[in-house]
């Protein structure tokens, strides 16, 4: 798989998780996950964090580049 395809794959996965997370926030009438009673241990938020990390690392183990 080439680098552009990897980037698209991880960016797409993150975008999907963002949409799901925002729908949940709307449903619960909160503007941030931290304002939700289910914040600690929330499966959706955990999946979003994982997708965000994978988007930054492009699926590689270790650290990520903020640039």
Secondary structure, DSSP 8 states (H G I E B T S, - for coil): --HHHHHHHHHHHHHHHHHHHHHHHHHHT-SSGGGSTT-TT-HHHHHHHHHHHHHHHTT-SS-----
